[in-house]
Amino acid sequence: MFAKSGNNTINIITIIASFGVIVGSLALFIILSGFSGFKSFTNNMLDYSDPDIKITAVKGKSFFISDAITSLLKSTTEIKAFAPVVEERAFLQYKQRDQIAYVKGVSDNYMSITRIDSTLHVGQWIDPDFINTAVIGFGISDKLSLSILNFGEPLQIKVPKAGTGLILSASSAFNSADVQISGVYTGLEEFANKYVFVNLTLAQKLLSYEENQVSSIELRLQENVNPEAFAKNFQKVLGNNFKVATKTQFNAITYKVLNTERLISYLIFTLIIIIALFNVIGAIIMMIIDKKQNLKTLFNLGVTIKEIKRIFVLQGFLLTVFGLFIGLLMGTILILLQKQFAFFMITQSIPYPVEFSFMNLFIVAITISILGFIASKIASSRISASFIEK
């Protein structure tokens, strides 16, 4: 492993091969740790913005909350809290600027469902004593140049009226309401560009809903309750007219994108490592050529071709494992330093998320070891009786 060859070229090729394995292992481990960190970061952000369970109607955009449903929700011990929600796409207008977003009407106890009040960038949450107030996302605030204390001109929310017939004027086509902004929330880009939170009563008025008519019911579960198992069982209780979805299910696209990007990145960096392992193949072939006379001596003493090949397979495999160990050690140190000191930042306040995981260590170790073994087998296949006896 560490003995110098009489041929300096072979020494240089071996060093380059080891360096390639080290860099490949380091890069692959950091990439996987980065995606693990992004997944954890996304989960944390979704904990602030989304409920554990969301109940919606299978047909139509809304449904009526009956006394039977209310009693069922109150009597189910796994449910910590529940809140009715009204949600619909709306047209926002402020001065000369327009924006399409979702208006989301929430009840006074909505803070017991999510921790969205913790994401407030400025201002405060909706005051239940003042119906015509709203909390908007940071992205909407930026696009409309709108923030809190906009007493000069309110934000106008317009929602198309349901029904058919000829539209004669804007007033006949839309239900509208003027609101004052009490707070601005932040979060993931999609979330920060999506919602205008208002009082539930105001949202029902905009959509011409009745008092007990809602778009969904959002639930917060007790600690240690498995959301997937609860959703499956509660779906059976509610019946086929309702859809019970977990946080993972109604954010399926977000998780799918993360997993797809992780897989693609893994494949790309694995391809780069395969290319780097050509250096290992070259180094072993150079060693075989350099040790040709020694191999001839071993062969004449009775060592079989298979046993000679095994020597160089082991040599190449140890070279790969050595590079793998150094790369993973460096990667682990860098990940722990980033978690502790946040050298790399996404924004001025948010460090680049990374997460140390033994699963990532295992994936990198298995990938590099298998590829290194294959590379060693390919290189050692050059050895034959005719090659030695030449």
N, C-alpha and C positions, 0 to 999 in steps of 0.2 A: 504493500500500500504506500509506504512512505520512503522506500529506498530509491535513490536517484539512479537513473539510467545513465550508461556511458554516453548515450546519444542525447545531447542537449535539446534537440528538436522534440524528442519524445517527452521530455520533462515539461516543455512549454505546452505541448498539446494536452498532456494530462492535467496541467493546471487550468487551462482554458476549459476542458471538459468538466472539471470539478466546479469551476466558477459558474458555468452554465447551469448545472444542477442546483447549485446554491441559490442563484438568482431566480430560477424557475420555481423552486419550492417556496422561496420567500414571497414572490409575487402572487402565486396561487393562494397561499395561506392568507395573505393580507386582503386579497379580493374577496375570498369567502368570509373572512371576518368582517369586512365592510358591509357585505350584504346581510349578514346576521345582525349587525348593528342597525342597519336601516330597517330591518324587519321589526326589531325590538322598539326602535324609535317610532315606527308607524303604529305598532300596537299601543304604545303609550299615548300617542296623539289621539288614536281612535277611542281610547278609554275616556278621554276628556270630552269627546264630541258625540259618541254613539252609545246607545243603550245596549244592554246585554241581549235583549230580545225585542223584536218588533212584530206586532200583529197587524196584518193588513187584510183587506177583502180580496178574495180570489177574483171576483167580477166587480168592475166599477172602481172609481177612485175613492169612494167613501162608503161608510156603513154607520148604522145606528148602534150606540152602546145601550143594550137592554139591561134591565135590572138583574137578569140571570147572569149576564157576563160580568157585571160589577160584583155581584155576590161571589162568583167563582174566583175572580181575581183577589178579592179580599180574604177569602177562605183558604187560598193556596199558600201553605206555609213557606214554600221555596221562594215566593215573591216578596221582596223587601219593600218595593214601592212600584206604582204604576202611574202613568200620566197620559191623558188623551192629547193627540197632536193633530193639527190641520196643516197640510202642506200642499202648495201648488206653485206652478211657475207664474211669475208676475213681471210686469213692466215697470221699471223704476225711472223716475224723472226728477232731476235736480238742476234747476237753472236751465242751461242749454245742453246738458249732458244726459244721455240715456243709457240704460243698462238692463239686461235681462238677468233675472236671478230667481231664486225660490223664496217665497214668503212662507215662514214656518210659525204657526201659531201654537204657543205652548201654555200650559196651565201654570198656576202659581207654585206648584210643588215640583216643577221640572228640575230644580237643582238637586232633588233627591234621586233623579234618574241618571244624570250625567254630571261631570265636573266642569261643564263649559264655562262657568263663571270664573274658573281659575285661568282660562285662556284670554280673559279680557286684557287688551293692550292699553286701553284708556277708558275712563268713565266707569259706569256701573251697570248692573243687570237691569232688566225691565222692572219698573216700579208698578206693582199691581194696582196702586191707587190712581195711576195715570194710564188710561187705555191707549192713547195715541202716542206711545213711545216705542222705540225700536232699537235693537242692537244689530249692527251690520258687520260683515266680515272685513278684514283689513284690505283684501283685494278690491272689494266693492268701494270701500272708502277712498282708496287710491285712484280708482278709475273715475269716480264722480267728484273727486276733490272735496269730499264731504267728511266732516268729523262731528264731534259732540258740540253742543251749545250753538247749533245752527239756527238761532232764533230768527234771523232775518228772513229766511225762506225755508220751509220744511221740505222734507223728502216726500214726493208723491208716489204712492203705490197704486198701480192699476192692474185689475184682474178682469179678463174677458167674462162677460155675462154668459151664462149657459142658455141654450135655447136656439131656435131657428127664426128666420125672418129677415126682412130687409133692414140694414143698418142705415139710419138716417143721420146720426151724429155720433161724435165720440162719447158723449155722455150716455147715450143709449146702448153703446157697445161695451162699456167698461163700468165696473164698480171701482171706486177710487177712495183713497183715504190719505190724509196728510199726517205725517208723523214727525216727531222730533227725535233726534238720535241721542240716546242716553249712554251708549257704549260701543266700542269697537273691539271685536275679538280677533285673535290670530290663530294660526294652526297650519296644517298642510295646505299647499297651494290650492288644490281643488276645493277643499272645505272653506278656505278663506275667501273664495270667489263665488260661493254658492248661495249662502243664506242671508235673509233678513228676518231676524226673530222679532215677533210681535206677540201681543197678548192674544190668547186663544179666542176670546170674544170678538176681537177686531178681525181676526182671520176668518172666523165663521161669518161675520157680517160681509166681508169682501167676497166670499164665495157663495153667499146666500144660503148658508147651511143652517139647519135647525140647531137647537141648543145641545142635543145629544148626538149630533152627526159629526163624525171625525174621519180623518184620513187613515189614522193608525193609532195603536196604543203601544207605548214604549214601556218596557219593564226593566227594573233593576233587581237582580237576583241576590239571594242571601250568599254570604261567603261560603266557599267550598261546594257550591252547587254547580254541577257540570252543565253548561249551557246546551250542548248538543243533545244530551240525554233528556234534559227538561223539555227542549223544543219538540223532540220526538213524541214524548208522552203527552204534552199539552196539546199537540196537534190532534191527537186522537180524541181528547176531551172536547175540544172546540168543534171538531167536525170539518167537513170538506169545504165549507163556505169561507173559511179563513185560512190564511197562510201564516205560519209561525216560523220566523227566520232568526238565526243567531247573528251576532256581529260579523262573524267570519263569512256567513252566507250572503248578507246584503252588502258586504265589501269584497265580494269574490273577485271582481275585476282588479282591484288594488293588489290583492294577494297573488293573483295569477300573473300580473305584470312583474311583481317582485321575483316570483319563482322562475318565470321565463328568463328574465334578465340574469338571474343567478346561474341558471343552467347554461345560457349562451356564453356568459363570461367564463364559466368553468371549461366549456369545450374549447373556447378560443385560447385560453392559457394552457390547456392541455396540449393543443396543437403546437404552441410555441415551445413547450417542454419537449415534445417529440422531436422538433427540429433541433433543439439544443442537445438532445441525446445522440444526434449524429456525431457530435464531438466525442462522446464516449465510445461509439463504434470505431471512429477513426483512431482514438488513442489505443484501444485494445488491439486493433489490427497492426498498428505500428509496434506495439509490444511483441506481438506474435512474430512479426518479421525480424525484430531485433533479437529475439530469443530463439531463432530458428535452429542454431547449432545445439543449444541446450535441449531443445525439443527432440532433435535427432538422437542425441545421447540417451534421453529418457526412453524414446521409442525402441532403440536397440537393446536397452536393458529389460524390455518387456512391458513397459507401460502402454496401455491401449490408447487408441485415438480418442475413445469416449472419455477416458480419464484425463487426457491432456486437455480436451475441450472443457471439461469440468473445472480445471484450474483457472482458465480464462473467463469462464462464466462467473465463477466466484470472485475473481479479480474485478470484473466490471460491476458486479452487483455490490461489492463492498465500496467501490468508488462512488456509486450512486447513493448508497445508504449514508456514506460519509457526507456527501453534499446535501442530502436530505436533512440530516441531523443539524448541520450548521445553519441551513436555511430556515428550518422550523424554530431553532433557538433564537435566531435574529428576529424572525417574524413575531414570536411570542413576546420578546423584549419590546419591540416597537409597538405592538398592540397594547401592552400594559402601560407603557409610557404615554401613549395617546389617551388612554382612559384616565390616567392620573393627572396629566398636565395639559391635555388638549392643545397640542402643538398645531394641529390643522383645524381650521374653522370653516363651517359652511357660511355662516354670517358672523357678525361681531359678537353675537350672544349664543350661538348654537355651535358646539364643537362637532367635527365630523364623527358620526356614530360608528363605533366598532365594538365587537363583542368577542371575547375569548371563548372558544368552544372546543371541547375535546373531540366532538364529532368532526369539526373542520380539520383538526390535527389528524384524525384517523383517515379522512377522505384524501388529504394530501399525501400522507404516508403510503397508503395503499396504491394511489395513482402512480406516484413516482417509483415505488418499488416494483410494481408490475412492468411499467415501461422500461425501467432500468434492466430488469431481468430479460425482457424481450430483446433489448438492444445488445445485451451481452451474448445472448444466444445467436443473434444474427452475426455478430463479429466473430464468434468462435467457430461458426460454420465454415469459415475459410480453411480451417485446419483439416488436412487429409493426409493419407499416407504418401501420396504422390508429391504433395507440397513439401513435406518433411524430407523426403529422400532426394529432392532435386539438388 
